Amino acid sequence: MDLCNPKEIKALLGRHGFRFSKQMGQNFLIQPWVPRQTAEASGAGPGIGVLEIGPGIGPLTAQLAQLGEKVVSVELDRTLLPILAETMADYDNVEIVPGDILKTDIPALCREKLAGLRAVACANLPYNITTPVITALLQAGCFASVTVMIQKEVAQRICAQAGTAQYGAFTLLCQYYADCELLYDVPPSCFLPAPKVTSSVIRMTVRGKPPVEVPDETLFFQVVRAAFAQRRKTLVNALSTLLGKDVDKSTIKSLICACNLTETVRGERLSFADFAELTQKIVKLRQK
Ligand code: SAH
């Protein structure tokens, strides 16, 4: 069947008594160019194993299976399983894994199901879990790239440059792990039911090493989050909250100035190098 034809989709879903769940972010693709182009962008090919999240009825799964060696696809909604058994029947390189991706040990799943293959991740993500899923995929450390469809607004935040309104803690998290590109937009009319917002496909190509050397990764991300926690706070106040009563503001001010920054600077102005230097100085301060 044509997995992107609204008439055929409705007949299939009707036959199985399926109901769309808003909570599970179910918006199914109905324009064939979208799963085709997304699968092509994902790097799926010979020798490549793909982890997909949320296959739905399987339009993207089918495209990935045609290009890649194997596709493992985690689906939360059990009512989709009998439907997928039908739509994926012709693909012997697709394995559907029932479960919640947020409760899945992703590295273990890759080791078990994609052994011997170079792994990539690809998905039209349920929008309510975009940030935790992307974080988990990047931190899993097992993917060469992560190609996902998400809300455009989040895509812009992920791919933002320092100094722009979209630049934030999540930008730095994603760009720490990967080179992030916004590939193309997908309008609401490409989905059933149509979402309220425009979507974008982004590709995150995982880096061999981080863009900056960081002395303490945990502290680095604490500093980043603190700097953006309250947008209107200056860096002095943000770091003061992070470092607590033991460190007075004049110490923090001199620490900031030692990084060649002005004390009234706001988080969105700071580059990777600035955050790395700040982290380094805080580590040294704590060693005293
Ligand atoms: N890939 C399909 C469906 C996208 S809709 C398409 O493009 O047409 C999002 C899908 O993610 C749905 O199938 C939904 O049931 C599934 N899903 C939602 N939350 C999930 C979770 N926590 N873990 C795994 N799958 C989830």
Residues whose N, C-alpha, C, O or C-beta is under 5 A from the ligand:
A	BS01	SAH	M24 G25 Q26 N27 F28 L29 I53 G54 P55 G56 I57 L60 V74 E75 L76 D77 G99 D100 I101 L102 N124 L125 P126
